[in-house]
Amino acid sequence: MLGTYGLFQDVLDYELVCAERYRRFVSLVMVKGASPSHPVRKVLADRIRSSDLLAEKNSHLVILMSETDADGANIAISRYREYCEEHPLWFSLVTFPQDSGSATEFVNAAERRLGVATNEQAGAVVSTG
């Protein structure tokens, strides 16, 4: 877990620059619980890969997956979704290079997609649109 969201943004900026330069993938998953006080991080603590970086932004958990394409991120999300029956969770996914832009644009795309996901049944994953 990174200490501040600002530090997370710096790391995301760096990861996106490296991904572009070295033609690698970077995925970002945003997770929302049923209410602002929902302990998303605690619920998923045992499922997050040790190589992933976490931050909290508002009431969302943001997971940065270096060197992970959309298929790999969806595999990780499928592990997270196992908790959806007990703990309603919604997910969004953005992946570089399919989704490009600055770190801010990357996060904004994830937030927009998360907004769409929350209008669906718990466990929904929105990765486009």
C-alpha positions as CSV (number, residue, x, y, z in Angstrom):
1,M,0.0,0.0,0.0
2,L,1.4,3.3,-1.0
3,G,1.2,6.1,1.7
4,T,-0.6,8.8,-0.3
5,Y,-2.6,8.9,-3.5
6,G,-0.2,11.6,-4.8
7,L,2.7,9.2,-4.5
8,F,0.6,6.6,-6.3
9,Q,0.0,9.1,-9.2
10,D,3.7,9.6,-9.4
11,V,4.3,5.9,-9.7
12,L,1.6,5.6,-12.3
13,D,3.1,8.3,-14.3
14,Y,6.5,6.5,-14.2
15,E,4.9,3.1,-15.1
16,L,3.0,4.6,-18.1
17,V,6.2,6.3,-19.4
18,C,8.1,3.0,-19.1
19,A,5.3,1.0,-20.6
20,E,5.3,3.3,-23.7
21,R,9.1,3.3,-24.0
22,Y,9.5,-0.5,-23.6
23,R,6.2,-1.5,-25.2
24,R,4.8,-3.1,-22.1
25,F,1.4,-3.4,-20.5
26,V,0.1,-1.6,-17.4
27,S,-3.4,-2.2,-16.0
28,L,-5.3,-0.3,-13.4
29,V,-8.2,-1.8,-11.6
30,M,-10.6,0.3,-9.5
31,V,-12.8,-1.4,-7.0
32,K,-15.8,0.0,-5.2
33,G,-17.7,-1.5,-2.3
34,A,-21.4,-1.2,-1.4
35,S,-21.0,1.9,0.7
36,P,-18.3,4.6,1.4
37,S,-17.4,2.8,4.6
38,H,-17.1,-0.6,3.0
39,P,-13.6,-2.1,3.8
40,V,-12.7,-2.9,0.3
41,R,-8.9,-3.2,1.0
42,K,-9.5,-5.4,4.0
43,V,-11.9,-7.7,2.0
44,L,-9.4,-8.1,-0.8
45,A,-6.2,-8.2,1.3
46,D,-5.6,-11.9,0.8
47,R,-6.3,-11.7,-3.0
48,I,-4.1,-8.8,-4.1
49,R,-0.9,-10.0,-5.8
50,S,2.3,-9.1,-4.0
51,S,3.6,-7.3,-7.1
52,D,0.6,-4.9,-7.4
53,L,0.6,-1.5,-5.8
54,L,-2.5,-0.2,-4.0
55,A,-3.9,3.2,-3.1
56,E,-7.2,4.5,-1.8
57,K,-8.9,7.3,-3.7
58,N,-12.0,8.5,-2.1
59,S,-13.9,5.3,-1.2
60,H,-12.3,3.3,-4.0
61,L,-9.4,0.9,-4.0
62,V,-7.0,1.5,-6.9
63,I,-4.7,-1.4,-7.9
64,L,-1.8,-0.8,-10.3
65,M,-0.7,-4.0,-12.1
66,S,2.7,-3.5,-13.9
67,E,3.4,-5.7,-16.9
68,T,-0.2,-7.0,-16.9
69,D,-2.4,-6.9,-20.0
70,A,-6.2,-6.9,-19.9
71,D,-6.4,-10.7,-19.9
72,G,-4.1,-10.9,-16.9
73,A,-6.0,-8.2,-15.0
74,N,-9.2,-10.0,-15.7
75,I,-7.8,-13.2,-14.2
76,A,-6.9,-11.2,-11.0
77,I,-10.4,-9.6,-11.0
78,S,-12.0,-13.0,-11.2
79,R,-10.2,-13.9,-7.9
80,Y,-11.6,-10.7,-6.4
81,R,-15.1,-11.4,-7.6
82,E,-15.2,-14.6,-5.5
83,Y,-16.1,-12.3,-2.6
84,C,-18.9,-10.5,-4.3
85,E,-21.7,-12.6,-2.9
86,E,-20.6,-11.8,0.7
87,H,-19.2,-8.4,-0.1
88,P,-20.8,-6.5,-3.0
89,L,-18.0,-5.1,-5.2
90,W,-17.9,-3.4,-8.6
91,F,-14.8,-3.1,-10.8
92,S,-13.4,-1.1,-13.6
93,L,-10.3,-1.8,-15.7
94,V,-8.1,0.3,-17.9
95,T,-5.0,-1.1,-19.7
96,F,-2.2,0.6,-21.5
97,P,-1.7,0.7,-24.5
98,Q,-5.4,0.2,-25.3
99,D,-6.2,3.1,-23.0
100,S,-3.5,5.7,-23.3
101,G,-2.9,9.2,-22.0
102,S,-1.6,10.7,-18.8
103,A,-1.9,9.2,-15.4
104,T,-4.8,11.6,-14.7
105,E,-6.6,10.5,-17.9
106,F,-6.0,6.9,-17.1
107,V,-7.5,7.3,-13.6
108,N,-10.4,9.4,-14.9
109,A,-11.2,6.6,-17.5
110,A,-11.2,4.1,-14.6
111,E,-13.6,6.3,-12.5
112,R,-16.0,6.7,-15.5
113,R,-16.1,3.0,-16.0
114,L,-16.6,2.3,-12.3
115,G,-19.6,4.7,-12.5
116,V,-21.0,2.5,-15.3
117,A,-20.2,-0.7,-13.3
118,T,-22.1,0.5,-10.2
119,N,-25.3,0.7,-12.3
120,E,-25.0,-3.1,-12.9
121,Q,-25.3,-6.1,-10.6
122,A,-22.6,-6.6,-8.0
123,G,-19.5,-8.1,-9.5
124,A,-19.8,-6.2,-12.7
125,V,-16.5,-5.3,-14.5
126,V,-16.4,-2.5,-17.1
127,S,-13.3,-2.4,-19.2
128,T,-14.5,-0.3,-22.2
129,G,-16.5,2.8,-22.7
